[in-house]
Amino acid sequence: MTIPEACRLILQANAMGKGGEIFVFDMGEQVKIVDLAEKMIRLAGLSPLKDIRIVFTGLRPGEKLYEELLTDDEQTLETAHKRIRIFQTRKYEISSLKNSLETLVSHAESLRMEDTIRSMKQLIPEYKSNNSPYQKYDYLHSKKLLTI
């Protein structure tokens, strides 16, 4: 998606908003970064791999290959525009959420990293620490705060 296309979607979402919505845009097909790099090299009048080499360094700790916009428990609602949807947030039981957030803040303020990560993963169980030392805590917590 080009910058002008993205700007038009933002302006259109702004015009249709009633207040408080979270809009999700259909940004088009995914693009491989290597394809983008090769295209940029060609646009500069050079030849990929000949004039400029591309080095694959691998993932850095915590880096992801792609981002998930929604979890399995979340969905979007249609709008009049085919490329703009409204995110429908999940509902939390407020007292449990408040207690969990207080615990998270307490761990973070005490600089207890392992406990902080475990608390974060309890709040957001779908978050996966790909390629990270904290990956060992993935899938440990059930979705206790979710109420449907």
BAMAR-968968 format. One record per residue: x, y, z of N, C-alpha, C, O, CB in turn; residue number from 0. Coordinates in steps of 0.2 Angstrom, whole numbers, always signed. Glycine has a CB too. Layout:
<kekes>
     n_x     n_y     n_z    ca_x    ca_y    ca_z     c_x     c_y     c_z     o_x     o_y     o_z    cb_x    cb_y    cb_z   resi
       X       Y       Z       X       Y       Z       X       Y       Z       X       Y       Z       X       Y       Z    NUM
...
</kekes>
This chain:
<kekes>
     n_x     n_y     n_z    ca_x    ca_y    ca_z     c_x     c_y     c_z     o_x     o_y     o_z    cb_x    cb_y    cb_z   resi
      +4      -6      +0      +0      +0      +0      +4      +6      +0      +9      +7      +4      -5      +0      +6      0
      +3     +11      -4      +7     +17      -4      +5     +22      +1      -1     +21      +4      +6     +21     -11      1
      +9     +27      +3      +7     +32      +8      +1     +35      +6      -3     +36     +11     +13     +37      +9      2
      +0     +38      +0      -7     +41      -1     -13     +37      +0     -18     +39      +2      -7     +43      -9      3
     -12     +30      -2     -18     +25      -1     -19     +25      +7     -25     +25      +9     -16     +19      -4      4
     -14     +24     +11     -15     +24     +18     -18     +30     +21     -22     +30     +25      -8     +22     +21      5
     -16     +36     +18     -19     +42     +21     -26     +43     +19     -30     +45     +23     -15     +48     +17      6
     -28     +40     +13     -35     +40     +11     -39     +36     +16     -45     +38     +18     -36     +38      +4      7
     -36     +30     +17     -40     +26     +22     -41     +29     +29     -46     +28     +32     -36     +19     +23      8
     -36     +32     +31     -36     +35     +38     -41     +41     +38     -45     +42     +42     -29     +38     +40      9
     -41     +45     +32     -46     +50     +32     -53     +48     +31     -58     +50     +34     -45     +55     +26     10
     -54     +42     +27     -61     +39     +27     -63     +36     +33     -69     +37     +35     -61     +34     +21     11
     -59     +33     +37     -61     +30     +44     -62     +36     +48     -67     +35     +52     -55     +26     +46     12
     -59     +41     +48     -60     +47     +52     -67     +50     +51     -71     +52     +56     -55     +52     +51     13
     -69     +50     +45     -76     +53     +43     -81     +48     +45     -87     +50     +47     -76     +54     +35     14
     -80     +41     +45     -85     +37     +47     -86     +35     +55     -90     +32     +57     -85     +30     +43     15
     -81     +38     +58     -80     +36     +65     -85     +40     +69     -87     +46     +68     -73     +38     +68     16
     -88     +37     +75     -93     +40     +79     -89     +41     +86     -92     +45     +90     -99     +35     +80     17
     -83     +39     +87     -80     +40     +93     -78     +34     +97     -83     +30     +98     -83     +45     +98     18
     -72     +32     +98     -70     +26    +102     -69     +20     +98     -66     +15    +101     -75     +25    +107     19
     -70     +20     +91     -69     +14     +87     -61     +13     +86     -57     +18     +86     -72     +15     +81     20
     -60      +7     +85     -53      +5     +83     -54      +2     +76     -57      -3     +75     -49      +0     +88     21
     -51      +6     +71     -51      +4     +64     -45      -1     +62     -40      +0     +64     -52     +10     +60     22
     -47      -6     +58     -42     -10     +56     -42     -10     +48     -48     -11     +45     -43     -18     +58     23
     -37      -8     +45     -36      -8     +38     -34     -14     +34     -29     -17     +37     -32      -1     +36     24
     -37     -15     +28     -34     -20     +24     -29     -17     +20     -30     -13     +16     -40     -23     +19     25
     -22     -19     +22     -17     -15     +19     -14     -19     +12      -9     -17     +10     -11     -15     +24     26
     -18     -24     +10     -16     -27      +4     -11     -33      +5     -11     -35     +11     -12     -22      -1     27
      -8     -36      +0      -4     -42      +1      +2     -40      +4      +5     -35      +4      -3     -45      -6     28
      +5     -45      +8     +11     -45     +11     +17     -44      +6     +16     -47      +1     +12     -51     +16     29
     +22     -41      +8     +28     -40      +3     +34     -43      +7     +35     -41     +13     +29     -32      +1     30
     +38     -47      +4     +44     -49      +7     +49     -44      +6     +50     -40      +1     +46     -56      +3     31
     +52     -43     +12     +57     -38     +12     +63     -38      +7     +66     -33      +5     +60     -37     +19     32
     +65     -45      +6     +70     -46      +0     +68     -43      -6     +71     -40     -10     +72     -53      +0     33
     +61     -44      -8     +58     -42     -14     +59     -34     -14     +60     -31     -19     +51     -44     -15     34
     +57     -31      -9     +57     -24      -8     +64     -21      -9     +65     -16     -12     +54     -21      -1     35
     +69     -24      -6     +76     -22      -6     +78     -23     -14     +82     -18     -16     +80     -27      -2     36
     +77     -28     -17     +79     -29     -24     +76     -24     -28     +79     -21     -33     +77     -36     -26     37
     +69     -22     -27     +66     -17     -31     +69     -10     -30     +70      -6     -35     +59     -17     -29     38
     +71      -9     -24     +74      -2     -22     +81      -2     -26     +83      +3     -28     +75      -1     -15     39
     +85      -7     -26     +91      -8     -29     +91      -6     -36     +94      -2     -39     +95     -14     -27     40
     +86     -10     -39     +85      -9     -47     +82      -2     -48     +85      +1     -53     +79     -14     -49     41
     +78      +1     -44     +76      +8     -45     +82     +13     -44     +82     +19     -47     +71     +10     -40     42
     +87     +11     -41     +93     +15     -40     +98     +14     -46    +103     +17     -47     +97     +14     -34     43
     +95     +10     -51     +99      +9     -57    +105      +4     -56    +110      +3     -60    +102     +15     -60     44
    +105      +0     -51    +110      -5     -49    +107     -12     -50    +101     -13     -51    +113      -4     -42     45
    +111     -17     -49    +109     -24     -50    +110     -27     -43    +115     -27     -40    +113     -28     -55     46
    +104     -30     -41    +105     -34     -34    +110     -40     -35    +110     -43     -40     +98     -37     -32     47
    +113     -41     -29    +118     -46     -29    +125     -45     -33    +130     -48     -31    +115     -53     -31     48
    +124     -41     -38    +130     -39     -42    +133     -33     -39    +139     -32     -37    +128     -39     -49     49
    +129     -27     -39    +132     -21     -37    +131     -20     -29    +135     -17     -26    +128     -15     -41     50
    +126     -23     -27    +124     -22     -20    +122     -29     -17    +117     -32     -20    +119     -17     -18     51
    +125     -32     -12    +124     -38     -10    +118     -37      -4    +118     -32      -1    +130     -42      -7     52
    +114     -42      -3    +109     -43      +2    +111     -48      +7    +113     -54      +5    +102     -44      -1     53
    +112     -46     +13    +114     -50     +19    +108     -52     +23    +105     -48     +26    +120     -47     +23     54
    +107     -59     +24    +102     -61     +28    +105     -62     +35    +109     -67     +36     +99     -68     +25     55
    +103     -58     +40    +106     -59     +47    +102     -63     +51    +105     -65     +57    +107     -52     +49     56
     +96     -65     +50     +92     -69     +54     +88     -64     +59     +89     -58     +59     +96     -74     +58     57
     +84     -67     +63     +80     -64     +68     +85     -62     +74     +89     -66     +76     +74     -68     +70     58
     +84     -56     +77     +87     -53     +83     +82     -56     +89     +76     -57     +87     +88     -46     +83     59
     +85     -56     +95     +81     -58    +100     +74     -54    +101     +75     -48    +101     +85     -58    +107     60
     +69     -58    +101     +62     -54    +102     +59     -52     +95     +53     -50     +95     +63     -49    +106     61
     +63     -52     +90     +60     -50     +83     +56     -55     +80     +57     -61     +81     +66     -48     +78     62
     +50     -53     +77     +46     -57     +74     +46     -57     +66     +48     -51     +64     +38     -56     +77     63
     +44     -62     +63     +43     -62     +56     +37     -58     +53     +37     -55     +48     +43     -69     +53     64
     +32     -58     +57     +25     -55     +55     +22     -53     +62     +23     -55     +67     +21     -60     +51     65
     +17     -49     +61     +13     -46     +66      +5     -49     +65      +3     -49     +60     +13     -39     +67     66
      +3     -51     +71      -4     -53     +71      -9     -47     +73      -7     -44     +78      -6     -59     +75     67
     -14     -45     +69     -18     -40     +71     -23     -42     +76     -25     -38     +80     -21     -37     +65     68
     -26     -48     +75     -31     -51     +80     -29     -57     +82     -25     -61     +80     -38     -51     +76     69
     -32     -59     +88     -31     -66     +91     -37     -70     +89     -42     -67     +86     -30     -65     +99     70
     -37     -76     +91     -43     -81     +89     -49     -78     +93     -54     -80     +90     -41     -88     +91     71
     -48     -75     +98     -54     -73    +102     -57     -66    +100     -62     -63    +103     -53     -73    +109     72
     -54     -63     +95     -56     -56     +93     -58     -56     +86     -57     -61     +82     -50     -51     +94     73
     -62     -51     +84     -65     -51     +77     -66     -44     +75     -65     -39     +79     -71     -55     +77     74
     -67     -43     +69     -69     -36     +66     -76     -36     +63     -79     -41     +62     -64     -34     +61     75
     -79     -30     +63     -85     -29     +60     -85     -25     +54     -80     -21     +53     -90     -25     +65     76
     -89     -27     +49     -89     -23     +43     -91     -16     +43     -95     -14     +48     -93     -27     +38     77
     -88     -12     +38     -91      -5     +38     -93      -5     +30     -93      -9     +27     -85      +0     +40     78
     -95      +1     +29     -97      +3     +22     -91      +2     +17     -92      +1     +11    -100     +10     +21     79
     -85      +3     +19     -79      +3     +15     -76      -4     +16     -75      -7     +21     -74      +8     +17     80
     -75      -7     +10     -72     -14     +10     -65     -15     +13     -64     -21     +15     -72     -17      +3     81
     -61     -10     +13     -55     -10     +16     -54      -8     +23     -48      -7     +26     -50      -7     +12     82
     -60      -6     +26     -60      -3     +33     -64      -7     +37     -70      -8     +35     -62      +4     +33     83
     -62     -10     +43     -66     -14     +47     -65     -11     +54     -60      -7     +56     -64     -21     +47     84
     -70     -12     +59     -70     -10     +66     -68     -16     +70     -71     -21     +70     -76      -7     +68     85
     -63     -15     +74     -60     -20     +79     -65     -20     +84     -67     -15     +87     -53     -18     +81     86
     -67     -27     +86     -72     -28     +92     -68     -30     +97     -65     -36     +97     -78     -33     +90     87
     -67     -26    +102     -62     -28    +108     -66     -34    +112     -72     -34    +113     -61     -22    +112     88
     -61     -37    +116     -64     -42    +121     -66     -39    +127     -64     -33    +128     -59     -48    +122     89
     -70     -42    +131     -72     -39    +137     -69     -42    +143     -68     -48    +143     -80     -40    +138     90
     -66     -38    +148     -63     -41    +154     -67     -40    +160     -71     -35    +160     -56     -37    +154     91
     -66     -44    +165     -69     -43    +171     -65     -38    +175     -59     -39    +176     -70     -50    +175     92
     -67     -32    +176     -63     -26    +178     -59     -27    +185     -54     -25    +185     -68     -20    +179     93
     -62     -31    +190     -58     -31    +196     -52     -36    +195     -47     -35    +198     -63     -34    +202     94
     -53     -41    +191     -48     -46    +190     -42     -43    +186     -36     -43    +187     -50     -52    +186     95
     -45     -38    +181     -40     -35    +177     -36     -30    +181     -30     -29    +181     -43     -31    +171     96
     -39     -26    +186     -36     -22    +190     -31     -25    +195     -25     -23    +195     -41     -18    +195     97
     -33     -31    +197     -28     -34    +202     -22     -37    +198     -16     -36    +200     -31     -40    +205     98
     -23     -39    +192     -17     -42    +188     -13     -36    +185      -7     -37    +185     -20     -45    +181     99
     -16     -30    +184     -11     -24    +182      -7     -22    +188      -2     -20    +187     -16     -19    +179    100
     -10     -22    +194      -7     -20    +200      -1     -25    +201      +4     -22    +203     -11     -20    +206    101
      -2     -31    +200      +3     -36    +201      +9     -35    +196     +15     -35    +198      +0     -43    +201    102
      +7     -34    +190     +12     -32    +185     +16     -26    +186     +22     -26    +186      +8     -31    +178    103
     +13     -21    +188     +17     -15    +190     +21     -16    +196     +27     -14    +196     +12      -9    +192    104
     +19     -20    +201     +23     -21    +207     +29     -25    +205     +35     -23    +207     +19     -25    +212    105
     +28     -30    +201     +34     -34    +198     +39     -29    +194     +45     -30    +195     +32     -40    +194    106
     +36     -25    +190     +41     -21    +186     +44     -16    +190     +50     -15    +189     +36     -17    +181    107
     +41     -13    +195     +44      -8    +199     +50     -11    +204     +54      -8    +205     +39      -5    +204    108
     +49     -17    +205     +54     -21    +209     +59     -24    +205     +64     -27    +208     +50     -27    +213    109
     +59     -23    +199     +64     -25    +194     +64     -33    +194     +70     -35    +193     +71     -22    +195    110
     +59     -36    +195     +59     -43    +195     +56     -45    +188     +50     -46    +186     +54     -46    +200    111
     +61     -46    +183     +60     -47    +176     +56     -53    +175     +51     -53    +171     +66     -47    +172    112
     +58     -59    +178     +54     -65    +176     +47     -65    +178     +43     -67    +175     +58     -71    +180    113
     +46     -62    +184     +39     -61    +187     +35     -57    +183     +29     -57    +181     +39     -59    +194    114
     +38     -51    +180     +35     -46    +176     +33     -50    +169     +27     -49    +167     +40     -40    +174    115
     +37     -54    +166     +36     -57    +160     +30     -62    +161     +25     -62    +157     +42     -60    +157    116
     +30     -66    +167     +25     -70    +168     +18     -67    +169     +13     -69    +166     +26     -75    +174    117
     +18     -61    +172     +12     -57    +173      +9     -54    +167      +3     -54    +165     +13     -51    +178    118
     +14     -52    +162     +12     -50    +156      +9     -55    +152      +4     -54    +148     +18     -47    +152    119
     +12     -61    +152      +9     -67    +148      +2     -69    +151      -2     -72    +147     +14     -72    +148    120
      +1     -68    +157      -5     -70    +160     -11     -65    +157     -16     -67    +156      -5     -70    +168    121
      -9     -58    +157     -13     -53    +154     -15     -54    +147     -20     -53    +145     -11     -46    +156    122
      -9     -56    +143     -10     -56    +136      -7     -63    +134      -2     -64    +131      -6     -51    +132    123
     -11     -69    +135      -8     -75    +134      -7     -77    +127      -3     -81    +125     -13     -80    +136    124
     -10     -73    +122      -8     -74    +115      -1     -72    +113      +1     -73    +108     -13     -72    +111    125
      +2     -67    +117      +8     -64    +115     +14     -70    +116     +14     -73    +121     +10     -58    +120    126
     +17     -71    +110     +23     -76    +110     +29     -72    +110     +30     -68    +105     +21     -81    +104    127
     +34     -74    +114     +41     -71    +114     +45     -75    +109     +50     -78    +111     +44     -72    +121    128
     +44     -75    +103     +47     -78     +98     +55     -76     +98     +56     -70     +99     +45     -77     +91    129
     +59     -81     +98     +66     -80     +98     +69     -75    +103     +73     -71    +102     +68     -76     +91    130
     +66     -77    +109     +68     -73    +115     +69     -78    +121     +67     -83    +121     +62     -68    +117    131
     +73     -76    +126     +74     -80    +132     +68     -81    +136     +67     -86    +140     +79     -77    +137    132
     +63     -77    +135     +56     -78    +138     +51     -82    +135     +46     -83    +137     +53     -71    +139    133
     +54     -85    +129     +49     -90    +126     +47     -96    +130     +42     -99    +129     +53     -92    +119    134
     +51     -97    +135     +49    -103    +139     +43    -102    +143     +40    -107    +146     +55    -104    +144    135
     +40     -96    +144     +34     -94    +147     +28     -94    +143     +23     -93    +145     +35     -88    +151    136
     +29     -95    +136     +23     -95    +131     +19    -101    +133     +21    -106    +135     +26     -96    +124    137
     +13    -100    +132      +8    -106    +133      +7    -108    +140      +4    -113    +142     +10    -112    +129    138
      +9    -104    +145      +9    -106    +152      +2    -104    +155      +0    -107    +160     +14    -103    +156    139
      -1     -99    +153      -7     -96    +156     -13     -97    +152     -13     -97    +146      -6     -89    +158    140
     -19     -98    +156     -25     -99    +152     -28     -92    +152     -25     -87    +155     -30    -104    +156    141
     -33     -91    +148     -36     -84    +148     -41     -83    +153     -47     -83    +152     -40     -83    +141    142
     -39     -82    +159     -43     -82    +165     -47     -75    +165     -52     -75    +168     -39     -82    +171    143
     -45     -70    +162     -48     -63    +163     -53     -62    +158     -57     -57    +158     -43     -58    +162    144
     -54     -67    +153     -58     -66    +147     -65     -68    +149     -66     -73    +152     -56     -70    +141    145
     -70     -63    +148     -77     -65    +149     -81     -63    +143     -80     -58    +140     -80     -61    +155    146
     -85     -68    +141     -88     -67    +134     -96     -66    +136    -100     -65    +131     -87     -73    +130    147
</kekes>
